[in-house]
Amino acid sequence: APPRLRDWLERAHESVERVSRERHTLSKIALLSGFSIVLRWLGLYCAFRLCGFDVDVTETLLIECVRTVTMVVTITPGNLGLTEGLIAGTAGVLGVSMAAALAAAVVSRMLSMAIHVVLGLWYTRLFAHEIVKGAGHAESR
């Protein structure tokens, strides 16, 4: 096998062995993944509601499940455009207006990006504070 593939496979194998030794890690991953899916589902449902569209909770849950499965393979960064098209297409199959679904998908993307920006800035500030505090501690030696 090519060296890069061999390295990747070795790292993957080590990760699987580590998870098998630390069963609680797998439980934490599953719990966090489930929590993430629920948050994205609620975000999508709220996006439909913000756009003024009355959709069934189970329809948005199904749309979110399909979106989650497609996150395994990313073709564009963040599946930008593909996710929105997928949401609109899945909603169309379920009988929800594709225009409504596309509007909700764009709102959902914007809400997600806003949350990431706010949290990113907050964590950057915390991290910068820790660096400054650490640098001050190092200088006092």
Buried (B, 14 or more C-beta within 10 A) or exposed (E): EEEEEEEEEEEEEEEEEEEEEEEEEEEEEEEEEEEEBEEBBBBBBBBBBEBEBEBEEEBBBBBBEBBBEBBEEEEEEEBEEBBBBBBBBBBBEBEBBBEBBBBBBBBBBEBBEEEEEEEEEEEEEEEEEEEEEEEEEEEEE
